[in-house]
Amino acid sequence: MFLNLFYLLALALLSPWLLWRAARTGRYRRDLGAKFLGRVAVRKQPRPVAWFHAVSVGEVNLLGTLVPAFRTRHPDWHVVVSSTTDTGLDEARRKFPDLDVIAWPLDFSWAVAAALRAVNPALVVLTESELWPNFLAAARARNVPVVVVNARLSPRSARRLAKVAGVARRLLFRHVTRFAIQEHEYAERLRHLGVPAEKLVVTGSIKYDGAATPNEAKVRALAATLGLSPLHPLTPSPLLFLAGSTHAPEEAIVLGVFARLRARFPHLRLLLVPRHRDRFEEVARLVEASGLPFARRSQIVAPLAEMPAVVLLDTVGELGAAWGLADVGFTGGSLDGQRGGQSMIEPAGYGVPCTFGPHVWNFKDAAKRLVEVGGAFRVKDEAELEVALAQLISDPDLRARMGTAARALVARQQGATARTLAVLDALIPSAPLARAA
């Protein structure tokens, strides 16, 4: 009851901002029955049900590796996929057209109880760090095992939880059956917060497995759409710089660096990919103000004859294919110290020599390993970013060596999906059969 009152108070306090955001961006309007009341539509099954949840697009892409592997291993199970964000739901419905895809309920006790009754899972699989106390308590009351896969815990989150470690253990950790964790360092942080060692299994990051299987057909189709072909028989082919999953103020930084580099390297092109859909308009205005010739991917209806200086990738679900086109890259969320970086594993899987800023605690191990093997550059600021990119652009042999090193690292890290399935398999014999509706 206390949690419900807390959530209602928080919702009331945030409602003016939420209404403004909804009017401005179109967010928070969909699936309200599912979110507030747990009214989700799923097909009734005589088979046991595994409920996989992903917060947004990045985690849905992770499930794009894990869910097919689970279905192959357990064809007698039905799978339901959920996501929290609109973009995550759109991507999940595109990626899993034959599955029930539902909106994740808000953590009101009545909403999670209704959703659990409708889905009737025998196993719940959460990705990375999505823990909500009412949902976890309701799942435990139904004797449903809950596994957190690809689990991680950043230093900042660990410090915050340490201040309320007793509450976190009582409301969150005791209701989780297993944590399948990316790194030993994350496991140690959870152990220090009081999670029993028997609940912790280090499996590695599933994102390495996903990065190792690029969709070449999508890459070729996107290349044709963007007009990535030689500009003239006597001129070099366009060299593509991709800035992926960027946040403010990184777009402004990247545009400034690109404009200066393009004066030295006229064949350089920029593909700019903001992390969040609701910033597409803002970033489009920023690119327009730069004076650089540009196009918006969402407005390209026929293949371009020639790619302009900048293309804003204002679509969802094409970043993976875009990395397959890149010659050099930058992964966002890493320059301002607020977000802890976005994944540099996917470009590494494509053999793209990448750059990123100093703030990459979300992918600390991957960033460290890539730099150590010579597959990426870690830069401190805008000036170092420009120097690193200029070095990569002017030296094709360096790009090739770094790309090979990055791809080899990803190949060596494969296997997290199989190890994660082993964690799930260990719980399935004791999971209850799906109950009758």
C-alpha positions as CSV (number, residue, x, y, z in Angstrom):
1,M,0.0,0.0,0.0
2,F,2.8,2.4,0.9
3,L,4.5,1.9,-2.5
4,N,1.2,2.6,-4.3
5,L,0.7,5.8,-2.4
6,F,4.3,6.8,-3.1
7,Y,3.9,6.1,-6.8
8,L,0.6,8.1,-6.9
9,L,2.2,11.1,-5.2
10,A,5.2,11.0,-7.5
11,L,2.8,10.8,-10.5
12,A,0.8,13.7,-9.2
13,L,3.9,15.8,-8.8
14,L,5.2,14.9,-12.2
15,S,1.9,15.2,-14.1
16,P,2.5,18.8,-15.4
17,W,5.8,17.8,-16.8
18,L,4.4,14.5,-18.2
19,L,1.5,16.3,-19.8
20,W,3.9,18.8,-21.4
21,R,6.1,16.0,-22.7
22,A,3.1,14.1,-24.0
23,A,1.9,17.2,-25.9
24,R,5.4,18.0,-27.2
25,T,6.6,14.5,-28.2
26,G,3.6,12.2,-28.4
27,R,5.0,10.0,-25.6
28,Y,3.1,8.5,-22.7
29,R,-0.2,8.2,-24.7
30,R,-0.1,4.6,-25.8
31,D,-1.2,1.4,-24.0
32,L,-2.5,3.3,-21.0
33,G,-4.8,0.4,-20.0
34,A,-1.9,-2.0,-19.9
35,K,0.3,0.4,-18.0
36,F,-2.1,1.6,-15.3
37,L,-4.4,-1.4,-15.0
38,G,-2.4,-4.3,-16.3
39,R,-4.9,-5.0,-19.1
40,V,-2.7,-6.9,-21.6
41,A,-3.8,-9.0,-24.4
42,V,-2.1,-12.4,-24.6
43,R,-3.1,-15.7,-26.2
44,K,-4.1,-18.3,-23.7
45,Q,-1.7,-21.2,-23.7
46,P,-1.8,-24.8,-22.7
47,R,2.0,-24.6,-22.6
48,P,4.2,-22.9,-20.0
49,V,4.9,-19.3,-20.6
50,A,8.3,-17.4,-20.3
51,W,7.9,-13.7,-20.0
52,F,10.9,-11.7,-21.3
53,H,11.1,-8.0,-20.5
54,A,13.3,-5.3,-22.1
55,V,13.2,-1.6,-21.1
56,S,13.8,0.0,-24.5
57,V,15.3,-0.6,-27.9
58,G,18.8,-1.5,-26.7
59,E,17.5,-4.3,-24.4
60,V,15.0,-5.5,-27.1
61,N,18.0,-6.0,-29.4
62,L,19.6,-8.0,-26.7
63,L,16.5,-10.2,-26.6
64,G,16.9,-10.6,-30.3
65,T,19.7,-12.9,-29.5
66,L,18.4,-14.6,-26.3
67,V,14.8,-15.2,-27.2
68,P,15.4,-17.2,-30.4
69,A,18.0,-19.3,-28.6
70,F,15.5,-20.0,-25.8
71,R,12.8,-20.9,-28.3
72,T,15.1,-23.3,-30.1
73,R,16.1,-24.9,-26.8
74,H,12.5,-25.0,-25.4
75,P,10.1,-25.3,-28.3
76,D,7.4,-26.5,-25.9
77,W,7.3,-23.1,-24.2
78,H,5.4,-20.0,-25.3
79,V,7.2,-16.6,-25.1
80,V,5.7,-13.2,-24.3
81,V,7.9,-10.1,-24.7
82,S,7.3,-6.7,-23.0
83,S,8.9,-3.3,-23.1
84,T,8.5,-0.1,-21.2
85,T,9.0,2.5,-23.9
86,D,7.0,3.2,-27.1
87,T,10.2,2.7,-29.2
88,G,11.0,-0.5,-27.4
89,L,7.5,-1.9,-28.1
90,D,7.7,-0.9,-31.8
91,E,11.0,-2.6,-32.2
92,A,9.8,-5.7,-30.3
93,R,6.8,-6.0,-32.5
94,R,9.0,-5.8,-35.6
95,K,11.5,-8.2,-34.2
96,F,9.0,-10.8,-32.8
97,P,6.0,-10.6,-35.1
98,D,4.8,-14.1,-34.1
99,L,4.9,-13.5,-30.4
100,D,2.6,-11.6,-27.9
101,V,4.3,-8.3,-27.3
102,I,2.8,-6.2,-24.5
103,A,3.5,-3.0,-22.6
104,W,5.1,-3.4,-19.2
105,P,2.7,-2.4,-16.4
106,L,3.5,0.5,-14.1
107,D,4.5,-0.8,-10.6
108,F,1.1,-0.4,-9.0
109,S,0.1,-3.5,-7.2
110,W,-3.2,-3.8,-9.0
111,A,-1.6,-3.4,-12.4
112,V,1.2,-5.9,-11.9
113,A,-1.3,-8.4,-10.4
114,A,-3.6,-8.1,-13.4
115,A,-0.7,-8.4,-15.9
116,L,0.7,-11.5,-14.1
117,R,-2.8,-13.1,-14.2
118,A,-3.2,-12.4,-17.9
119,V,0.3,-13.6,-18.9
120,N,0.4,-16.5,-16.3
121,P,4.2,-16.9,-16.6
122,A,6.1,-19.9,-15.3
123,L,9.3,-17.9,-15.7
124,V,10.1,-14.2,-15.8
125,V,13.3,-12.9,-17.4
126,L,14.3,-9.3,-16.9
127,T,17.1,-7.6,-18.8
128,E,20.0,-5.7,-17.1
129,S,18.7,-3.6,-14.2
130,E,14.9,-3.4,-14.4
131,L,13.7,-4.2,-10.8
132,W,10.4,-3.0,-9.5
133,P,9.3,-4.0,-5.9
134,N,5.6,-4.6,-6.4
135,F,6.2,-6.7,-9.5
136,L,8.9,-8.8,-7.9
137,A,6.8,-9.4,-4.8
138,A,3.8,-10.4,-6.9
139,A,5.9,-12.8,-8.9
140,R,7.3,-14.4,-5.8
141,A,3.7,-14.7,-4.3
142,R,2.9,-16.7,-7.4
143,N,6.1,-18.9,-7.0
144,V,7.4,-17.6,-10.4
145,P,11.2,-17.6,-10.7
146,V,12.6,-14.3,-11.7
147,V,16.0,-14.1,-13.5
148,V,17.8,-10.9,-14.3
149,V,20.0,-11.5,-17.4
150,N,22.9,-9.5,-18.7
151,A,22.7,-7.9,-15.2
152,R,24.9,-4.9,-14.4
153,L,25.3,-2.4,-11.6
154,S,27.1,0.8,-12.2
155,P,29.2,2.5,-9.5
156,R,26.6,5.3,-9.2
157,S,23.7,2.9,-8.7
158,A,25.8,0.8,-6.2
159,R,26.5,4.0,-4.1
160,R,22.8,4.9,-4.1
161,L,21.6,1.4,-3.2
162,A,24.3,1.2,-0.4
163,K,22.5,4.0,1.4
164,V,19.3,1.9,1.5
165,A,20.9,-1.5,1.4
166,G,18.4,-3.0,3.9
167,V,15.4,-1.8,2.0
168,A,16.9,-2.9,-1.3
169,R,17.4,-6.4,0.0
170,R,13.9,-6.6,1.5
171,L,12.0,-5.1,-1.5
172,L,14.2,-6.1,-4.5
173,F,17.0,-8.6,-4.1
174,R,15.3,-11.3,-2.1
175,H,12.6,-11.7,-4.7
176,V,15.1,-12.3,-7.6
177,T,15.9,-16.0,-8.1
178,R,19.1,-15.5,-10.1
179,F,21.3,-12.7,-11.4
180,A,23.1,-13.7,-14.7
181,I,25.8,-11.0,-14.6
182,Q,28.0,-9.4,-17.2
183,E,31.1,-9.0,-15.2
184,H,32.7,-10.1,-11.9
185,E,32.9,-6.5,-10.8
186,Y,29.1,-6.2,-11.0
187,A,28.8,-9.4,-9.1
188,E,31.0,-8.1,-6.3
189,R,28.9,-4.9,-6.0
190,L,25.7,-7.0,-5.6
191,R,27.4,-9.2,-3.1
192,H,28.5,-6.1,-1.0
193,L,24.8,-5.0,-1.1
194,G,23.9,-8.3,0.6
195,V,22.8,-10.5,-2.4
196,P,23.7,-14.1,-1.5
197,A,26.6,-15.6,-3.6
198,E,24.4,-18.5,-4.7
199,K,22.2,-16.1,-6.6
200,L,25.0,-14.6,-8.6
201,V,26.3,-16.2,-11.8
202,V,28.8,-14.4,-14.1
203,T,27.8,-15.2,-17.7
204,G,29.3,-12.4,-19.7
205,S,27.5,-9.9,-21.9
206,I,25.0,-11.3,-24.5
207,K,25.7,-8.1,-26.5
208,Y,28.9,-9.7,-27.7
209,D,26.9,-12.5,-29.2
210,G,24.5,-10.2,-30.9
211,A,27.3,-8.1,-32.3
212,A,28.8,-11.1,-34.0
213,T,25.9,-11.7,-36.4
214,P,25.4,-8.6,-38.6
215,N,22.5,-8.5,-41.1
216,E,24.3,-8.0,-44.4
217,A,21.1,-7.7,-46.4
218,K,20.0,-4.7,-44.3
219,V,23.5,-3.1,-44.6
220,R,23.4,-3.3,-48.4
221,A,19.8,-1.9,-48.5
222,L,20.7,1.0,-46.3
223,A,23.9,1.7,-48.3
224,A,21.8,1.9,-51.5
225,T,19.2,4.2,-49.9
226,L,21.8,6.6,-48.6
227,G,23.7,6.8,-51.9
228,L,27.0,5.5,-50.6
229,S,28.8,5.0,-53.9
230,P,31.9,6.6,-55.5
231,L,31.3,10.3,-56.1
232,H,33.2,10.3,-59.4
233,P,35.5,7.7,-61.1
234,L,38.5,9.9,-60.2
235,T,37.5,10.7,-56.6
236,P,37.7,8.5,-53.5
237,S,34.5,6.7,-52.3
238,P,32.7,8.5,-49.4
239,L,34.3,7.7,-46.0
240,L,31.6,7.4,-43.4
241,F,31.8,8.7,-39.9
242,L,29.0,7.4,-37.7
243,A,28.1,9.1,-34.4
244,G,25.8,6.6,-32.7
245,S,23.4,6.9,-29.7
246,T,24.3,10.5,-29.1
247,H,22.9,12.7,-26.3
248,A,23.0,16.5,-25.9
249,P,25.5,18.2,-26.1
250,E,27.3,15.6,-28.2
251,E,25.5,16.3,-31.4
252,A,26.8,19.9,-31.4
253,I,30.3,18.7,-30.5
254,V,30.3,16.1,-33.3
255,L,29.0,18.6,-35.9
256,G,31.8,21.0,-35.0
257,V,34.4,18.3,-35.3
258,F,33.0,17.0,-38.5
259,A,32.8,20.5,-40.1
260,R,36.5,21.1,-39.4
261,L,37.5,17.6,-40.6
262,R,35.5,17.8,-43.8
263,A,37.5,20.9,-44.7
264,R,40.6,18.6,-44.7
265,F,38.9,15.5,-46.0
266,P,36.2,16.5,-48.6
267,H,35.0,12.9,-49.1
268,L,34.1,12.5,-45.4
269,R,30.4,12.0,-44.6
270,L,28.5,12.0,-41.3
271,L,25.7,9.7,-40.2
272,L,24.3,11.1,-37.0
273,V,22.1,8.9,-34.8
274,P,20.6,10.4,-31.6
275,R,19.8,8.0,-28.9
276,H,16.2,9.0,-28.2
277,R,13.4,9.5,-30.8
278,D,11.9,12.5,-29.0
279,R,15.1,14.5,-29.8
280,F,15.0,14.0,-33.6
281,E,13.4,17.3,-34.2
282,E,15.8,19.2,-31.9
283,V,18.8,17.6,-33.6
284,A,17.4,18.3,-37.1
285,R,17.2,22.0,-36.2
286,L,20.8,21.8,-34.9
287,V,22.1,20.2,-38.1
288,E,20.2,22.7,-40.2
289,A,21.7,25.6,-38.2
290,S,25.2,24.2,-39.0
291,G,24.7,25.1,-42.7
292,L,26.0,21.7,-43.7
293,P,24.0,19.9,-46.6
294,F,21.9,17.3,-44.9
295,A,19.0,14.9,-45.3
296,R,16.7,13.2,-42.8
297,R,16.5,9.4,-43.2
298,S,12.8,9.5,-42.5
299,Q,12.2,11.7,-45.5
300,I,14.2,9.7,-48.0
301,V,11.6,8.0,-50.2
302,A,13.9,7.0,-53.1
303,P,17.6,6.1,-53.1
304,L,19.9,9.1,-53.1
305,A,22.2,9.6,-56.0
306,E,24.8,10.9,-53.7
307,M,24.9,11.1,-49.9
308,P,25.0,14.7,-48.6
309,A,27.5,15.8,-46.0
310,V,25.2,14.8,-43.1
311,V,22.3,12.3,-42.9
312,L,20.3,12.4,-39.7
313,L,19.2,8.8,-39.0
314,D,15.8,9.7,-37.4
315,T,14.4,6.2,-37.6
316,V,14.3,3.3,-35.1
317,G,15.9,-0.1,-35.7
318,E,18.5,0.8,-38.3
319,L,21.5,1.6,-36.1
320,G,22.9,-2.0,-36.4
321,A,22.8,-1.8,-40.2
322,A,24.3,1.7,-40.1
323,W,27.3,0.4,-38.2
324,G,27.9,-2.0,-41.0
325,L,28.5,1.0,-43.3
326,A,30.8,3.0,-41.0
327,D,34.5,3.5,-41.6
328,V,35.0,5.2,-38.3
329,G,32.7,5.7,-35.3
330,F,31.9,7.5,-32.1
331,T,29.6,6.0,-29.4
332,G,27.6,8.6,-27.5
333,G,26.6,9.1,-23.9
334,S,30.3,9.2,-23.1
335,L,31.3,12.8,-23.1
336,D,29.1,14.6,-20.5
337,G,29.6,12.4,-17.5
338,Q,25.9,11.9,-16.9
339,R,25.0,8.6,-18.7
340,G,27.9,6.2,-18.6
341,G,28.1,5.6,-22.3
342,Q,26.3,3.6,-25.0
343,S,27.5,0.2,-26.3
344,M,30.7,0.1,-28.3
345,I,30.3,-3.7,-28.7
346,E,28.1,-3.5,-31.8
347,P,30.5,-1.4,-33.9
348,A,33.3,-3.6,-32.7
349,G,31.5,-6.6,-34.1
350,Y,31.4,-4.9,-37.5
351,G,35.1,-4.2,-37.3
352,V,34.6,-0.4,-37.0
353,P,37.5,1.4,-35.3
354,C,35.6,3.5,-32.7
355,T,36.1,6.4,-30.4
356,F,34.3,7.2,-27.2
357,G,34.6,9.7,-24.3
358,P,35.9,9.1,-20.8
359,H,32.5,8.3,-19.1
360,V,31.8,4.7,-20.1
361,W,31.0,3.0,-16.8
362,N,28.0,1.2,-18.3
363,F,30.5,-0.6,-20.6
364,K,33.6,-0.3,-18.5
365,D,35.0,-3.8,-19.3
366,A,34.2,-3.7,-23.0
367,A,35.7,-0.2,-23.3
368,K,38.8,-1.2,-21.4
369,R,39.4,-4.4,-23.4
370,L,38.9,-2.6,-26.8
371,V,41.4,0.0,-25.9
372,E,43.9,-2.6,-24.6
373,V,43.8,-4.6,-27.8
374,G,44.0,-1.5,-30.0
375,G,40.5,-1.7,-31.3
376,A,39.3,1.8,-30.1
377,F,40.4,5.2,-28.9
378,R,39.2,6.6,-25.6
379,V,39.3,10.4,-25.7
380,K,39.0,13.1,-23.0
381,D,37.2,15.8,-24.9
382,E,36.3,17.4,-28.2
383,A,39.9,18.3,-29.0
384,E,41.1,14.7,-28.5
385,L,38.1,13.4,-30.5
386,E,39.1,15.5,-33.5
387,V,42.7,14.4,-33.3
388,A,41.8,10.7,-33.0
389,L,39.3,10.9,-35.9
390,A,41.8,12.7,-38.1
391,Q,44.4,10.0,-37.5
392,L,41.9,7.3,-38.4
393,I,40.6,9.1,-41.5
394,S,44.1,9.7,-42.9
395,D,45.5,6.2,-42.2
396,P,43.5,3.3,-43.8
397,D,46.1,0.8,-42.5
398,L,45.4,1.9,-39.0
399,R,41.6,1.6,-39.5
400,A,42.1,-1.9,-40.8
401,R,44.3,-3.0,-37.9
402,M,42.0,-1.5,-35.3
403,G,38.9,-3.0,-37.0
404,T,40.5,-6.4,-37.1
405,A,41.4,-6.2,-33.4
406,A,37.9,-5.1,-32.4
407,R,36.2,-7.9,-34.3
408,A,38.6,-10.5,-32.9
409,L,37.9,-9.3,-29.4
410,V,34.1,-9.7,-29.9
411,A,34.7,-13.2,-31.3
412,R,36.7,-14.2,-28.2
413,Q,33.9,-13.0,-25.9
414,Q,31.2,-15.0,-27.4
415,G,29.2,-17.6,-25.4
416,A,27.2,-15.5,-23.0
417,T,23.9,-16.6,-24.5
418,A,24.7,-20.3,-24.0
419,R,25.8,-19.6,-20.4
420,T,22.6,-17.5,-19.7
421,L,20.5,-20.3,-21.1
422,A,22.2,-22.7,-18.7
423,V,21.1,-20.5,-15.8
424,L,17.5,-20.5,-17.1
425,D,17.6,-24.3,-17.8
426,A,18.5,-24.9,-14.1
427,L,15.3,-23.2,-13.0
428,I,12.9,-24.6,-15.5
429,P,12.5,-28.1,-14.0
430,S,11.3,-26.5,-10.8
431,A,9.2,-23.8,-12.6
432,P,5.4,-24.5,-12.2
433,L,3.5,-25.5,-15.2
434,A,1.3,-22.8,-16.7
435,R,-2.0,-22.7,-14.8
436,A,-5.4,-22.8,-16.4
437,A,-6.9,-19.4,-17.1
